[in-house]
C-alpha cells in the first residue's frame, strides 16, 4: 500500500506566492459578529436568587453555625 501525501503541491496550488504566502484577496473575509443569531427571546427570567431558596440557605447556614458554636461551648465546659 502506498502513502499519498494529502498536502497539495505548492508549485501547482493557486493563490500561493513564492515562499508560501497568500496574497490579499485570496482568503475569505473574516467572520462578522453574529448579533442576530438564534431565535428571538421573548421571555427573560429575572436574574438573581429567588427569596425562597435564598432564605432556606441562610437558615441552614445559621443552624450549622449554631450547632458548631454549641458544640464548642460544650467542649470547653
N, CA, C and O atoms as a MOPAC input file, in Angstrom:
PM7 MOZYME 1SCF
protein

 N      0.84600 1    -1.16800 1     0.00000 1
 C      0.00000 1     0.00000 1     0.00000 1
 C      0.89600 1     1.23600 1     0.00000 1
 O      1.82400 1     1.34100 1     0.80200 1
 N      0.61800 1     2.14400 1    -0.87900 1
 C      1.43400 1     3.34700 1    -0.96700 1
 C      0.75900 1     4.47900 1    -0.22000 1
 O     -0.46700 1     4.53900 1    -0.12700 1
 N      1.55900 1     5.35700 1     0.30000 1
 C      1.05300 1     6.50500 1     1.05600 1
 C      0.93800 1     7.70000 1     0.11800 1
 O      1.89100 1     8.03000 1    -0.58900 1
 N     -0.22300 1     8.34800 1     0.10700 1
 C     -0.43600 1     9.52700 1    -0.71700 1
 C     -0.41400 1    10.74500 1     0.19900 1
 O     -1.12200 1    10.78300 1     1.20500 1
 N      0.38900 1    11.72800 1    -0.14500 1
 C      0.51100 1    12.93600 1     0.65000 1
 C     -0.76000 1    13.77600 1     0.47000 1
 O     -1.08300 1    14.15600 1    -0.65600 1
 N     -1.49400 1    14.07700 1     1.56500 1
 C     -2.72500 1    14.84900 1     1.42400 1
 C     -2.48800 1    16.34200 1     1.18300 1
 O     -3.41500 1    17.05300 1     0.79500 1
 N     -1.28100 1    16.82200 1     1.40300 1
 C     -0.98900 1    18.23800 1     1.20100 1
 C     -0.84800 1    18.52000 1    -0.30100 1
 O     -0.26300 1    17.72200 1    -1.03200 1
 N     -1.38500 1    19.65200 1    -0.75400 1
 C     -1.23000 1    19.97700 1    -2.17800 1
 C      0.20500 1    20.36400 1    -2.49100 1
 O      0.95900 1    20.79600 1    -1.61900 1
 N      0.56000 1    20.20100 1    -3.73900 1
 C      1.90500 1    20.58900 1    -4.16400 1
 C      1.96400 1    22.10700 1    -4.27500 1
 O      1.14700 1    22.69700 1    -4.98100 1
 N      2.89900 1    22.75100 1    -3.60300 1
 C      2.96300 1    24.21200 1    -3.63100 1
 C      3.14000 1    24.78700 1    -5.03000 1
 O      2.68200 1    25.89700 1    -5.30000 1
 N      3.79500 1    24.05200 1    -5.92100 1
 C      4.02100 1    24.56800 1    -7.27900 1
 C      2.72600 1    24.63900 1    -8.07500 1
 O      2.60900 1    25.47200 1    -8.97300 1
 N      1.74500 1    23.78400 1    -7.77000 1
 C      0.51300 1    23.74100 1    -8.54900 1
 C     -0.69000 1    24.29500 1    -7.79500 1
 O     -1.81300 1    24.20700 1    -8.29200 1
 N     -0.48600 1    24.86100 1    -6.61200 1
 C     -1.59200 1    25.39300 1    -5.81900 1
 C     -1.81400 1    26.84600 1    -6.19500 1
 O     -0.88000 1    27.64700 1    -6.18600 1
 N     -3.05900 1    27.18400 1    -6.52600 1
 C     -3.34000 1    28.56400 1    -6.90100 1
 C     -3.35500 1    29.45500 1    -5.67600 1
 O     -3.70800 1    29.01500 1    -4.58200 1
 N     -2.97300 1    30.69800 1    -5.86100 1
 C     -3.04700 1    31.68100 1    -4.79800 1
 C     -1.84200 1    31.75400 1    -3.90200 1
 O     -1.77600 1    32.64000 1    -3.04900 1
 N     -0.87400 1    30.85500 1    -4.05600 1
 C      0.31500 1    30.91000 1    -3.21000 1
 C      1.40700 1    31.71600 1    -3.88500 1
 O      1.67200 1    31.55400 1    -5.07600 1
 N      2.02500 1    32.57000 1    -3.12500 1
 C      3.17100 1    33.31800 1    -3.60700 1
 C      4.42200 1    32.49900 1    -3.34600 1
 O      4.38700 1    31.55000 1    -2.56200 1
 N      5.50800 1    32.84400 1    -3.98100 1
 C      6.75400 1    32.14400 1    -3.66200 1
 C      7.08200 1    32.29400 1    -2.17600 1
 O      7.04700 1    33.40100 1    -1.64000 1
 N      7.38800 1    31.22700 1    -1.53900 1
 C      7.67200 1    31.24300 1    -0.10800 1
 C      6.46800 1    30.81000 1     0.71000 1
 O      6.57000 1    30.68300 1     1.93000 1
 N      5.33000 1    30.58100 1     0.06800 1
 C      4.17000 1    30.05300 1     0.78200 1
 C      3.17900 1    31.08500 1     1.25500 1
 O      2.17400 1    30.71100 1     1.85800 1
 N      3.40000 1    32.36400 1     1.01800 1
 C      2.46200 1    33.39300 1     1.45700 1
 C      1.21500 1    33.42200 1     0.59600 1
 O      1.19900 1    32.86300 1    -0.50100 1
 N      0.18600 1    34.06200 1     1.08000 1
 C     -1.07000 1    34.18600 1     0.35400 1
 C     -1.31900 1    35.66700 1     0.09000 1
 O     -1.29000 1    36.46800 1     1.02300 1
 N     -1.56300 1    36.04400 1    -1.16300 1
 C     -1.79500 1    37.46200 1    -1.44600 1
 C     -3.15000 1    37.92000 1    -0.92700 1
 O     -4.05000 1    37.09800 1    -0.75200 1
 N     -3.31200 1    39.21400 1    -0.67900 1
 C     -4.60100 1    39.72200 1    -0.21400 1
 C     -5.69300 1    39.42300 1    -1.23700 1
 O     -5.45700 1    39.49700 1    -2.44200 1
 N     -6.85900 1    39.09500 1    -0.76700 1
 C     -7.97900 1    38.80100 1    -1.63900 1
 C     -8.14800 1    37.33000 1    -1.93500 1
 O     -9.19700 1    36.93100 1    -2.44000 1
 N     -7.15900 1    36.50600 1    -1.64300 1
 C     -7.26000 1    35.07000 1    -1.88600 1
 C     -7.98800 1    34.34100 1    -0.76000 1
 O     -8.54300 1    33.26300 1    -0.97400 1
 N     -7.98700 1    34.91700 1     0.41900 1
 C     -8.65800 1    34.27200 1     1.54300 1
 C    -10.03000 1    34.90600 1     1.74100 1
 O    -10.21700 1    36.07500 1     1.40400 1
 N    -10.98700 1    34.16700 1     2.27600 1
 C    -12.30200 1    34.76000 1     2.51100 1
 C    -12.21500 1    35.82400 1     3.60700 1
 O    -11.30700 1    35.78400 1     4.43700 1
 N    -13.15000 1    36.77100 1     3.61400 1
 C    -13.11600 1    37.80500 1     4.65700 1
 C    -13.35900 1    37.20700 1     6.03200 1
 O    -13.91600 1    36.11700 1     6.16900 1
 N    -12.93700 1    37.93000 1     7.02400 1
 C    -13.11300 1    37.45500 1     8.40100 1
 C    -14.58900 1    37.39400 1     8.74700 1
 O    -15.41300 1    38.08800 1     8.15200 1
 N    -14.89900 1    36.57000 1     9.69800 1
 C    -16.27500 1    36.39500 1    10.14800 1
 C    -16.75600 1    37.65200 1    10.86200 1
 O    -16.01900 1    38.23400 1    11.65800 1
 N    -17.96200 1    38.06400 1    10.58900 1
 C    -18.51000 1    39.22000 1    11.29400 1
 C    -19.15400 1    38.75700 1    12.59300 1
 O    -19.36200 1    37.56200 1    12.80100 1
 N    -19.46200 1    39.69400 1    13.44900 1
 C    -20.13100 1    39.31600 1    14.69200 1
 C    -21.53900 1    38.83900 1    14.36500 1
 O    -22.06900 1    39.14400 1    13.29600 1
 N    -22.13400 1    38.10400 1    15.26500 1
 C    -23.43200 1    37.48700 1    14.99600 1
 C    -24.48200 1    37.96400 1    15.99400 1
 O    -24.99300 1    37.15100 1    16.76500 1
 N    -24.82200 1    39.24800 1    16.00900 1
 C    -25.79700 1    39.71400 1    16.99100 1
 C    -27.20700 1    39.20000 1    16.72700 1
 O    -28.02100 1    39.13400 1    17.64900 1
 N    -27.50700 1    38.83700 1    15.49200 1
 C    -28.85500 1    38.39000 1    15.17000 1
 C    -28.99400 1    36.88000 1    15.14000 1
 O    -30.01000 1    36.36700 1    14.67100 1
 N    -28.00500 1    36.16100 1    15.62500 1
 C    -28.06400 1    34.70800 1    15.57600 1
 C    -29.02100 1    34.16800 1    16.62300 1
 O    -29.10700 1    34.69900 1    17.73000 1
 N    -29.72100 1    33.14000 1    16.28100 1
 C    -30.62000 1    32.47700 1    17.22400 1
 C    -32.00800 1    33.07800 1    17.21700 1
 O    -32.23800 1    34.14900 1    16.65300 1
 N    -32.93000 1    32.37600 1    17.85000 1
 C    -34.31100 1    32.86100 1    17.87200 1
 C    -34.46800 1    34.06900 1    18.79700 1
 O    -33.66100 1    34.28700 1    19.70100 1
 N    -35.51000 1    34.83800 1    18.55300 1
 C    -35.80600 1    35.98800 1    19.38100 1
 C    -36.33700 1    35.52000 1    20.73000 1
 O    -37.30700 1    34.76300 1    20.78700 1
 N    -35.71800 1    35.95900 1    21.80300 1
 C    -36.16900 1    35.57300 1    23.14000 1
 C    -37.22000 1    36.55600 1    23.61100 1
 O    -36.96800 1    37.75800 1    23.69800 1
 N    -38.40100 1    36.04000 1    23.91500 1
 C    -39.46800 1    36.91500 1    24.37900 1
 C    -39.62500 1    36.86100 1    25.89000 1
 O    -40.23100 1    37.75400 1    26.48200 1
 N    -39.08100 1    35.81400 1    26.52600 1
 C    -39.18300 1    35.69100 1    27.98700 1
 C    -37.79000 1    35.70400 1    28.57500 1
 O    -36.99000 1    34.80600 1    28.31200 1
 N    -37.50100 1    36.70000 1    29.35700 1
 C    -36.21100 1    36.78300 1    30.05000 1
 C    -36.47600 1    36.68600 1    31.54000 1
 O    -36.97000 1    37.64000 1    32.14100 1
 N    -36.15500 1    35.54500 1    32.15000 1
 C    -36.40800 1    35.40500 1    33.58300 1
 C    -35.56000 1    36.38300 1    34.39500 1
 O    -34.51300 1    36.85000 1    33.94700 1
 N    -36.03700 1    36.67100 1    35.58100 1
 C    -35.32700 1    37.58500 1    36.47500 1
 C    -33.98300 1    36.99100 1    36.85600 1
 O    -33.84500 1    35.77700 1    37.00600 1
 N    -33.00300 1    37.85400 1    37.00800 1
 C    -31.67400 1    37.39000 1    37.40400 1
 C    -31.57600 1    37.41600 1    38.91800 1
 O    -32.23900 1    38.21300 1    39.58200 1
 N    -30.75700 1    36.55300 1    39.44800 1
 C    -30.54900 1    36.51800 1    40.88700 1
 C    -31.30700 1    35.36600 1    41.53000 1
 O    -31.97400 1    34.57800 1    40.85900 1
 N    -31.18800 1    35.29300 1    42.82100 1
 C    -31.81000 1    34.22100 1    43.57700 1
 C    -33.24200 1    34.59500 1    43.93200 1
 O    -33.56100 1    35.75800 1    44.17700 1
 N    -34.09000 1    33.58300 1    43.95300 1
 C    -35.45300 1    33.79200 1    44.42000 1
 C    -35.42600 1    33.86100 1    45.95300 1
 O    -34.47100 1    33.39700 1    46.57600 1
 N    -36.44900 1    34.42600 1    46.54800 1
 C    -36.45400 1    34.62000 1    48.00400 1
 C    -36.51900 1    33.29400 1    48.75700 1
 O    -35.88700 1    33.15800 1    49.80500 1
 N    -37.26200 1    32.32000 1    48.25400 1
 C    -37.40600 1    31.02800 1    48.94600 1
 C    -36.09900 1    30.27500 1    49.10400 1
 O    -35.71500 1    29.95900 1    50.23000 1
 N    -35.39600 1    29.97100 1    48.00600 1
 C    -34.12300 1    29.24700 1    48.13500 1
 C    -33.07000 1    30.01800 1    48.92800 1
 O    -32.30600 1    29.42500 1    49.68900 1
 N    -33.03000 1    31.33200 1    48.75400 1
 C    -32.05300 1    32.12400 1    49.49500 1
 C    -32.33400 1    32.08300 1    50.99300 1
 O    -31.40600 1    31.98600 1    51.79500 1
 N    -33.60800 1    32.15500 1    51.37500 1
 C    -33.98300 1    32.07300 1    52.79100 1
 C    -33.61700 1    30.71000 1    53.36300 1
 O    -33.10700 1    30.62400 1    54.48000 1
 N    -33.87200 1    29.64600 1    52.60800 1
 C    -33.54400 1    28.29100 1    53.06300 1
 C    -32.04100 1    28.13800 1    53.27600 1
 O    -31.61800 1    27.54400 1    54.26800 1
 N    -31.24400 1    28.65600 1    52.37900 1
 C    -29.78800 1    28.56000 1    52.53000 1
 C    -29.32300 1    29.33200 1    53.76400 1
 O    -28.48100 1    28.84100 1    54.51600 1
 N    -29.85800 1    30.52100 1    53.97900 1
 C    -29.46700 1    31.31600 1    55.14300 1
 C    -29.85100 1    30.60400 1    56.42900 1
 O    -29.06800 1    30.59700 1    57.37800 1
 N    -31.03500 1    30.00300 1    56.48800 1
 C    -31.47000 1    29.27700 1    57.68600 1
 C    -30.55600 1    28.08900 1    57.94700 1
 O    -30.18900 1    27.83600 1    59.09400 1
 N    -30.17800 1    27.35000 1    56.89400 1
 C    -29.27700 1    26.20500 1    57.08100 1
 C    -27.89900 1    26.65000 1    57.56600 1
 O    -27.29900 1    25.98800 1    58.41300 1
 N    -27.40100 1    27.74300 1    57.04900 1
 C    -26.08600 1    28.25000 1    57.48000 1
 C    -26.14000 1    28.66900 1    58.94800 1
 O    -25.21800 1    28.37500 1    59.70900 1
 N    -27.21200 1    29.35400 1    59.34900 1
 C    -27.34400 1    29.78700 1    60.74300 1
 C    -27.46900 1    28.57300 1    61.65900 1
 O    -26.86800 1    28.56000 1    62.73300 1
 N    -28.23200 1    27.55500 1    61.26700 1
 C    -28.36000 1    26.34200 1    62.09400 1
 C    -27.02200 1    25.62700 1    62.23500 1
 O    -26.67700 1    25.18100 1    63.32900 1
 N    -26.26900 1    25.51000 1    61.15700 1
 C    -24.95100 1    24.85700 1    61.23600 1
 C    -24.00800 1    25.65800 1    62.13600 1
 O    -23.28900 1    25.07800 1    62.95000 1
 N    -24.00700 1    26.97300 1    61.99600 1
 C    -23.14700 1    27.80500 1    62.83800 1
 C    -23.54200 1    27.68000 1    64.30500 1
 O    -22.67300 1    27.61900 1    65.17400 1
 N    -24.84900 1    27.64200 1    64.59100 1
 C    -25.31700 1    27.49600 1    65.97800 1
 C    -24.90900 1    26.13600 1    66.53800 1
 O    -24.51800 1    26.03600 1    67.70100 1
 N    -25.00000 1    25.08300 1    65.71300 1
 C    -24.60000 1    23.74400 1    66.17100 1
 C    -23.12600 1    23.72900 1    66.55300 1
 O    -22.77000 1    23.24300 1    67.62700 1
 N    -22.26500 1    24.25800 1    65.68300 1
 C    -20.83500 1    24.22700 1    65.97700 1
 C    -20.47300 1    25.15000 1    67.14300 1
 O    -19.54500 1    24.85300 1    67.89400 1
 N    -21.17300 1    26.23500 1    67.29900 1
 C    -20.94100 1    27.12000 1    68.45800 1
 C    -21.32500 1    26.39200 1    69.74600 1
 O    -20.58200 1    26.43500 1    70.72700 1
 N    -22.47900 1    25.72600 1    69.74700 1
 C    -22.91100 1    24.97900 1    70.93600 1
 C    -21.94600 1    23.83500 1    71.21900 1
 O    -21.63600 1    23.56500 1    72.37900 1
 N    -21.46900 1    23.16300 1    70.18400 1
 C    -20.53000 1    22.05700 1    70.35500 1
 C    -19.20800 1    22.56100 1    70.95500 1
 O    -18.62200 1    21.90100 1    71.81400 1
 N    -18.74400 1    23.73300 1    70.49700 1
 C    -17.51000 1    24.31000 1    71.03400 1
 C    -17.69600 1    24.69300 1    72.49900 1
 O    -16.78700 1    24.50600 1    73.30700 1
 N    -18.85700 1    25.22100 1    72.84400 1
 C    -19.11200 1    25.61100 1    74.25100 1
 C    -19.16100 1    24.38200 1    75.14000 1
 O    -18.64700 1    24.41300 1    76.25800 1
 N    -19.77200 1    23.29100 1    74.66400 1
 C    -19.83500 1    22.04800 1    75.44400 1
 C    -18.44700 1    21.48100 1    75.64600 1
 O    -18.16000 1    20.96000 1    76.72300 1
 N    -17.56800 1    21.56200 1    74.65100 1
 C    -16.20600 1    21.03300 1    74.79500 1
 C    -15.38200 1    21.85500 1    75.78700 1
 O    -14.49000 1    21.31600 1    76.44300 1
 N    -15.66800 1    23.13900 1    75.90300 1
 C    -14.91600 1    23.99300 1    76.82200 1
 C    -15.33000 1    23.76300 1    78.25100 1
 O    -14.52400 1    23.96500 1    79.16000 1
 N    -16.54500 1    23.35300 1    78.48100 1
 C    -17.05900 1    23.23100 1    79.85500 1
 C    -16.66800 1    21.91600 1    80.45500 1
 O    -17.01100 1    21.63500 1    81.60300 1

